[in-house]
Amino acid sequence: MKLSELVEDLTAALEDNGDREVLIAQQPSWPLAATVVQVYDPAYDAEPTMSDEDAEALWIATAEVSRYDRSPYAPRVAWSEQF
């Protein structure tokens, strides 16, 4: 996914209800949920310590969902193109 596509999707979600928590769904075969910790843009790092290819990407760092009131599993439908 390109940054412009992500921003478009997030903007639509923001206009719908901007007060929602953002979670990441990962590994579709055993779907887990993660929380967004921060966004890292190597373009603003004076000396990024990674390959040139990785330095061209925008990185979203995540952590496991650890709240007791939320399931650690992501919904499988998150990978579906039909929502």
C-alpha positions in Angstrom: 0.0 0.0 0.0 1.3 3.4 -0.9 1.2 6.3 1.6 -1.4 8.2 -0.5 -3.7 5.2 -0.4 -3.3 4.9 3.4 -4.0 8.6 3.9 -7.1 8.4 1.7 -8.4 5.4 3.7 -7.6 7.1 7.1 -9.1 10.4 6.0 -12.4 8.7 5.2 -12.3 6.9 8.6 -11.5 10.2 10.3 -14.5 11.9 8.7 -16.7 9.1 9.8 -15.5 9.0 13.4 -12.1 10.4 14.3 -12.2 9.3 17.9 -11.7 5.6 17.3 -8.7 3.6 18.4 -6.4 2.4 15.6 -5.3 -1.3 15.6 -3.2 -3.3 13.2 -4.3 -6.8 12.1 -1.4 -9.0 11.3 -0.7 -12.5 9.9 -3.9 -13.6 8.3 -3.4 -17.3 9.0 -3.4 -16.7 12.8 -4.8 -13.2 13.0 -3.4 -11.1 15.8 -4.1 -7.5 16.8 -1.5 -4.9 17.6 -1.7 -1.3 18.7 0.1 1.5 16.9 3.1 2.8 18.9 4.6 5.4 16.5 5.3 6.2 12.9 9.0 6.3 11.9 10.0 8.2 8.7 13.7 7.6 7.9 13.6 10.7 5.7 13.8 12.7 8.9 16.6 10.6 10.4 20.1 12.2 9.8 21.7 8.7 9.6 19.2 5.9 9.1 20.9 2.6 9.8 19.1 0.4 7.2 19.2 -0.5 3.6 18.4 2.1 1.0 15.2 0.2 0.1 14.0 0.2 3.8 15.0 3.9 4.2 12.5 4.7 1.4 9.5 3.3 3.4 7.4 4.8 6.1 7.4 2.5 9.2 4.5 2.0 11.6 5.7 0.4 14.9 3.3 -1.7 16.8 3.0 -3.5 20.1 0.9 -6.4 21.2 -2.6 -5.7 22.4 -2.2 -6.2 26.2 -5.4 -4.7 27.6 -7.6 -7.3 29.4 -10.8 -5.9 28.0 -9.8 -6.5 24.3 -9.1 -9.7 22.5 -5.6 -10.2 21.2 -7.0 -11.6 18.0 -7.9 -9.7 14.9 -11.0 -10.4 12.8 -10.2 -12.4 9.7 -12.5 -10.2 7.6 -9.8 -7.5 7.9 -8.1 -9.2 4.9 -11.3 -9.4 2.9 -11.8 -6.9 0.1 -15.5 -7.0 0.7 -16.3 -5.1 3.9 
